[in-house]
Amino acid sequence: MAYRPDEFVTAGFRDRFVVDLPDRAYLDGNSLGRLPKATADHIQQVVTQQWGNELIGSWNRHWLPLSRRIGDKIGQLIGAGPGQTIVCDSTSLNLYKLGFALLQQRGGRSTILTDSGNFPSDIYILEGLARQISKDLRLQLIDLSVAEHQEVSHRLSQAVNEDTALVCLSHVHFKSGYAFDLPAVSRLVRDRGARMLWDLSHSVGAMPIDMAASGADAAVGCTYKYLNGGPGAPAFLSVRSDLIGKLQNPIQGWFGAERPFDFSKEFTPNSSIDGFAVGTPPILSLSAVEPGVDLVIEAGIDGLRERSMALTEFFLNAFDQRLARLGYTLQTPRNPALRGSHISLGHPKGWQITQDLIHRFSVIPDFREPDTIRFGIAPLYTLASEIDRAVDALESSILNQSYLDFSDSRGGVT
Ligand SMILES: Cc1ncc(COP(=O)(O)O)c(C=O)c1O
């Protein structure tokens, strides 16, 4: 094909990441983003200078403002103003805290609604909330996975009603890559008097998000995918400005208190977004988040989205020309407006093919049960040539039946 997405944007951004094995096609930046070179330098400095040298003095000098400062930067990427976002805890824990807080405002409503194909941890958290908060609350799972856009809208419109207290969805579906129409869904939920909580894990850093314009109540998301914050990096949470101070964190820890260092016996909640913190932040992991977020801001989210769409389109063309006839199915929407930044292919031998790709061809996708081979396109650093390599490997694995060299038994992280 004539158009090569690498001809535009990259502009040196890939060179700002550690790429030790140039022959490896890394298409898993939607699970664990690459290491920015600036992060390695920064962490070295945090360890040796801030911890090693400045010791306890670093809390006031460097560390206490971090959760908010990085939160505000992430806020720029999701359309939240300063003071609405903090980085703390895991995505799951943040979902629990915000879900609990929003459900305190449910009035007489008794249903929590989510997609039956949502990320399992989100479903577990919501189910736990329903059980723990009140016997009148129940979790309703509706199947929104891989349905056509019109059908998704129809099913949502049917399901959200005067009994719906909270709707919680992942903006981009972790398997199919389907991107919900965040403004339209938020509007629908709001118009029906329910609360809207988004999980932005698979969209933040890869596509523009405007939480303020959408009117959604709150959002959570992780920082280790397209934000390149590193393994186990703390997540973020964000709350609509007029709800800050009205929503209350169910976990009363000292970092969520008004004046933690008064060591008061009485808990007075912090009425700013800091009220959603709980305990001491993991400073090394937290520090590692900032350079990755800075890179995304510097590159510009609109340009990144453009590049992401060009690269996913490039993959789809190759799928049509070379893979569809080999038994692969496309699980990701063709309409670029309806997809995030990964491409998912189905194949009954998906697990074995994934192992073949990794161990024979040095192409790194991941696998999601039962049959999904998932390719993350990280627009800051993924090259079209890496996609070419993946397509070559997918083709060869079937044509030469080389996937048969790998066992069908599952195990470990993929
Ligand atoms: C959409 C989504 N939500 C939640 C999580 C869980 O995040 P955490 O482990 O930070 O709780 C993930 C993890 O990959 C995810 O993809």
The ligand as an SDF file (V2000), in Angstrom:
LIG
                    3D

 16 16  0  0  0  0  0  0  0  0999 V2000
   -9.9160   -1.7090   31.6370 C   0  0  0  0  0  0  0  0  0  0  0  0
   -9.1610   -2.0970   32.8650 C   0  0  0  0  0  0  0  0  0  0  0  0
   -9.6730   -1.8110   34.0580 N   0  0  0  0  0  0  0  0  0  0  0  0
   -9.0290   -2.1460   35.2010 C   0  0  0  0  0  0  0  0  0  0  0  0
   -7.8250   -2.7900   35.1690 C   0  0  0  0  0  0  0  0  0  0  0  0
   -7.1810   -3.1780   36.4590 C   0  0  0  0  0  0  0  0  0  0  0  0
   -6.2340   -2.2450   36.8260 O   0  0  0  0  0  0  0  0  0  0  0  0
   -5.4850   -2.3490   38.2300 P   0  0  0  0  0  0  0  0  0  0  0  0
   -4.6820   -3.5880   38.2030 O   0  0  0  0  0  0  0  0  0  0  0  0
   -4.6630   -1.0860   38.2710 O   0  0  0  0  0  0  0  0  0  0  0  0
   -6.5100   -2.3750   39.3020 O   0  0  0  0  0  0  0  0  0  0  0  0
   -7.2220   -3.0830   33.9340 C   0  0  0  0  0  0  0  0  0  0  0  0
   -5.9260   -3.7730   33.8790 C   0  0  0  0  0  0  0  0  0  0  0  0
   -5.3730   -4.0620   32.8710 O   0  0  0  0  0  0  0  0  0  0  0  0
   -7.9250   -2.7390   32.7560 C   0  0  0  0  0  0  0  0  0  0  0  0
   -7.4250   -3.0320   31.5570 O   0  0  0  0  0  0  0  0  0  0  0  0
  1  2  1  0
  2  3  1  0
  2 15  2  0
  3  4  2  0
  4  5  1  0
  5  6  1  0
  5 12  2  0
  6  7  1  0
  7  8  1  0
  8  9  2  0
  8 10  1  0
  8 11  1  0
 12 13  1  0
 12 15  1  0
 13 14  2  0
 15 16  1  0
M  END
$$$$
